[in-house]
Structure formats: C-alpha cells, structure tokens
Amino acid sequence: MSRSRDRSMHRAACLGFLVWLVVSASTVWAAPASAHASVVSSSPGDGSRVEVSPALLSFELNEVVGVVEGSPQLIDHDGVRHPFSAVRLENSGRRLVLVPADGLTDGAYLATARVLSADTHVVSLSIRFTVGSVTGLGNVPDDPGADAGTAQFLGIPSKWATYLGVALSAGLFVVARWVWPNVLGGRRFRFVYRVGATLLVAGLVGRVVLLAAQQSGGLSGISGSAVAAVASSRLGIAIAAAVMLSLACGIRPPGRGRGSDATGYLQAASAIVAVTLGGHGGSTERWPVSFLGTGVHVYAGAIWLGGVLLLVLVQEQVPPLRRWHGFAAGHVALVAITGILLAFIQVDPVGALISTVYGSTLTVKVSVAVLTLIAGSLAYRRFSVGSAGGTEPLPVRRRPRILVAEAALAIVILAATSVLTSVVPAKDSYTTNVRTALDFGASEVLDVEIDSVRRGARSLTVRYRPEGATGGAPMPDVGVELSSAEANIARLPVELRTTMSADGELVWDSDGLIVPVAGQWKVTVRFEGGRGPKLASFYYEAL
C-alpha cells in the first residue's frame, strides 16, 4: 500500500514538474527575448552616401530593445564627436532614432549605439555613411562598441558554476528520487545538494552582476538602474525564482517529505528555465524550437551528469547499475537528439565546425561526451549487478577508477558548455575568403579575392602578373562592381587604387567597399589589357 502511495505521489510530483515547465515556456512564448538583436534596416543605409546632412539617423530592429544610457555616439573621420539633440525609441521600441544637434558638414561619419534586448544582452549597432562630396569611407573610425573584448569571457566561470550547480542540485535530486530514493535521507546527499544549490546561486548572481556591468560599461560603473533593468527582465525574473528556491532547498533539502520534494521539483524547473533563457535558447530566431530544444537539452544533461556525479559523491558503495543504465540511456538519447537539433541551428555551414571557436568547442564537448559514454558503458558491464542476486550494493574499499573518470569527464562537459554558451554561434562568426581566377585569354589571368563572405566593410583585391616586358605598353585598367537581385541593387561600384609589387605584379585593391546585406552577390570585373575591354563575373553568397 505504501509503495502504491509513493508511486502516486511521485506521479503527482512529476506532473507538477511538467506543468511548471509548460507555464514557464508559455510565459516566455508570449513575448520572447533574443540574445542576438539585429538591424533590419537603417537610415542612412550602412555604407551609403547622402547629398545633405540627414535630419535624423535611425535603426530598425527585429525586436524590442532599450538604449544603454550614454552609448549613442556620432563620430566623424577626424575622431570628433557630434552631440545629439534627441535619442528616442519608436515603433514600440523596435526603432532607435538619433537626432544630430547640428547639421553635418561634408565628410565620413560613424553613428553607433548599444541597445539592450529583452533578456538583458547588450548589442552594438552602427552605421557608416558619407555626406556631400565625400565618397570614401576609409577614414571612418571603427565602432568603439563592436568588440566585446574580454567581457564576454568573464561570464565563463559564473556559467560553469551555474551548470555544475544545476547538475548537483536539480539533477542530483531527480536521479535520487527516481533511481536511488534510499540516499535522500543521508548526510552525503544533503551536503552535496547544498553545495550544488550554493554553486547555482553564486553562478546566477554572478550572471546578473556581469550583465549589469555590460550595461554600465564595466564593473566599476555598475549603476542601480542597470541592476534594475536586469532584475526586471524575463531572464532576471527567472534567475530570481531559481535563486530563492535554491536558497529554500539549501536550508531544507528535498527528501524530507512531500513539501520538501515539491520544492525540490520547483527548484529544478526554475533552474532549467533560467539556464535556458541565459544561453542561446533565449534567441527569437527559429522560436520556439531554440527555446524548447535548449530547455530539453539542459534538463536531460542535468539528469545524466547529475546521476554520474551522484555515483561518486553520494553513494557510499557501488549500487547495481541496471536500473540507472535504463534511466540514463533515455536522457542521453534526449541529449543527443536535442544536441543535433541545436547544432543545425547554430552551426552553418558545416565548415564552421573547424574554423570557429564555437565549432571547435562543440567538437571538444561532443568528443568528451563520447568518452563519458564509453566510461559509463564500462562501469555498467562491471557493476550491472550487485551481491545477493543483484539487489545489494557491491562492497568496495575505494571508489572504482572508472567511476571517478566518468565523473571527471562529466565536469569537463559542463566546463565546455560554459564556453560554448559564452561565444558567438558559428553561424554568426563563420567566415572565409572568396578567391577565384578569371581567365580573359591571351595569358591575361586576374586573381580576385574578397577577404570575407560576411556582409559589412570588406576588402577586395585584384592581382595581375603581365607576361614579358610591358615596355611602352599602356597600363592595364581594371574595374569592379557588385550587384544583387535579392537586395535590389543593380550596381555597386568598387573604388580601386593601383600599386605595383617589387616583382612586377600589378595590384588593385578596394578603399571602403561595404557589402550591405546578406544574400547572393554577383561580382563583375572589367579588364582592359590593350586588346579591348573584356568582362567576366562570378557569384558568391554573403552571410
């Protein structure tokens, strides 16, 4: 009778856990936040030229944002900063408008600002443009807020503490309740659980501090308004719930009755939601797949790795692993399925796996996960059954090395995950150069190279090595222009300057080429080598 009652209670607790996740997901679904707010369009367009001083500058964004106080700047080619008479948000927070206080003289300019997405991530925006007779952008300074520097990597320790805390609290409790309920009342369980809850609280509080510092321009300049902005965001609310529940569970760990178990399930759910929103799962891109996929991935990973750590840190003897093996296998399958799904979202193209920090870190994480599975399989073969017909733990004098190795690998996975969620996804950071040879016949071959496939300011170089002495022959002439049917741009001329290398190679390179939008671009090259003008073209995909 007691077993039936326990099963009913466990089913009710599981149902409550799922309801909490659904409610949390629906709350975020109603007004999702994005970790990657981006510019849909701007006025003036990036890289464009305007005849007269613009009355205002504007950024159209793909989501609601807030402006980081003091971040909007307008800088000319001499580095002089020009004031704004007004900075405002329009279109329900999806349009940022900057109004210059005075008219702009002819010259090149950079307009930049930092905005705050609904989940408190800071994103840098910029427009480079020229006014009047000036057409070259070469002297425009770089965006001072475009490089996050070391700030984004300061979050790695706090994220590692958060992920380890989730595994040692939420994962530890769920595995103990469903696989080894006999350990719930033990001192080791309570101690390890409290360590996990403490790590989780420390990691989440560190996350709030870092986000507030990003908004304030540094740790020393953190303001009350920045902290309030973080705390009032959806991520901030989720963090607050996870922190309060973790503190409550730290005082009275689960396993002491229905009330403490219910609090334990709520703590697990709130921690999973907070971790999901704080990573790439908070992005609106491919919503809600990214959120749900990341949430399930975090849940399954916490259960799997929490169980591995429980074996080493809580169990005083090695228990039979048959039941744990089946429980873990299902969650490992969830980790693999959701991991593949998230990889398709975050890694594009496949080549980004070996040429970006995100791809390399993901490769390391997957490799370590495979090693962890191998270690788990070896442990299962050795300890699948215990003594007394498989019902009692195996008496051991010291912890088997295979279990210690499995636990160590689990910690490495959590460390790799903290790096993975702190860097730009591969699809946003991947780049490579575009290089092709255009043969115009009669040994007239041009080598054309664009330094990156990403849109924005680019460098284009054309090289030509004449055969034989040029003598009094006229200097060859090269012209390049880009066009894009997708962007409705029929002609984007490229200004070139000519140089000659010491070995006689002629080089034409660009001065201020800006590829404004992603999509397919056609590059047309005109070559005049003394035998009449000739044209050739090729296509490439800008990201």
C-alpha angles and dihedrals in degrees: 000000000000090000090053090049091049091050091051091049091049091050091049091049091049090049090050089050092053092046090053091052092049092049091048092048093048091050091056092039091059092062111005124201127219131217090199111050108180140188115260093186140335139207114251094028117243108272094010132131125228125197097220136022109287116242090219142001121223141185121203108207134196094232144019113287142174126223119246104234114255094006102110111099137170113202128181130210091272092055094252114147118224120206127236124228091204140012115189145156121233138176092048092307097313096105125060114201123194118189116199112226093220137024116273120238123221109294147088121293143188119208114192140169140165119231134193120230121215091264091053098254112145117228126188119224127191144172125197115199143149131228128215121332095355112098104162120093096187095106097049110116121241119262105274092209099044096089114069089196116191093332095093092051092053086074094062096085092047091048092048089052089048095051094044088047092053091051094046095046113025096025093042093052097046093048092046093049096047103032111021108017090163091076095057095088096046127108093235092056093049092047096048092043091053090049089052093048090049092050090049093051092046092049094048093046089049088052091055091048092050093049091049090049091052090054093046098046096251146355093276092056100049109145133199090243091056092051090047091050091053094044093051094050122096090252090050092051091049090049091049091052092048092047094049093047091046091052090049091050091046090057094044111017119209120263097069099096143311095300095053092044091052090051089048092055091047090049090051093050095046092049092051092049092048092050091047094051092045093058136046089300088079093068120112090215109112089358128215094015093067093050097044093041092050092044093053090044091053092046095048093043092050091052095046097045093037089057092049091052091045090059092058104032104035111024112085090197132025107266124207105279099205096100093040090050093059093043092048094045092061093051093045087054089053090049091052096046095047091041091056090047092051091046090057089052098045103033117063125181107022090237088069088077091075102030105048135063089236093052094046092048091048090051091052092048093051091047092052090046089055090051089050090053090050091051090048091050091052091048091050092052090052100041105025090118130029134202125298094043095316097304101100131061118259112253110237130172095214137012112280113250093231091061092046090050091049091051092048091052090050090057090050089053090054090049091051090049091054089055092044094056092046098058132070113271115259093246089061098042103036116111141153135175126265114228132169141155119233114203113204093176130248090071090299103139124162124199109213122191135178112194097222141013091218119102121250132057108002139176119229121192131186120193128191129177112197116218114235127351116328092205109169093343114131119261110266114248127218130191127183132190135171129215136181128193090193092056093039091238111141097180133013108173119208118219110223134193122204128227135164124221124224092258094054099263114145116224129192116187134179128252112206105347111171121187099205104195141020122255139075116331130191117216114203119192124195116199127190111186100159097279097082130283118302131190132212132166144187137186133232136174117243117208 
